[in-house]
């Protein structure tokens, strides 16, 4: 969003702000909308990366990987 668009949006919202309670309600609404938009963008980015690499392991983020039976790193019994 461009700075001019943000200023126009703020000016439009300011027209209805008459009291401190109106200001607080507007701030809460704006904060909620901003956080929801950021979270949705992050989720979309994550899902796009997951679709692009279907062979990626679901447990790679935390570093956990299962021990493979018969791997060369440990002797078989």
C-alpha positions, 0 to 999 in steps of 0.5 A, a space after each residue: 500500500 502506498 503512503 498516500 493510500 494510507 493517509 487517505 484511509 486514515 483521513 476517511 477514518 478520522 471523520 468518524 472519530 469524535 471521542 477517545 472511545 471512537 479513537 480506541 475502537 478505530 485503533 483496535 479495528 485497524 490493529 486487528 485487520 493489520 495482524 490478520 492480514 499479516 498472518 494470512 500472508 504468512 500462512 499463504 507463503 508457507 503453504 505455497 512453499 509446501 506445495 512447491 516442494 512436496 518431498 520436503 519432510 514435515 519434521 525438518 523445522 525442529 531438526 527431528 528425523 527418525 532413525 532408519 533401521 539398518 542404516 550404515 551408522 549402527 551395526 545390525 543385530 
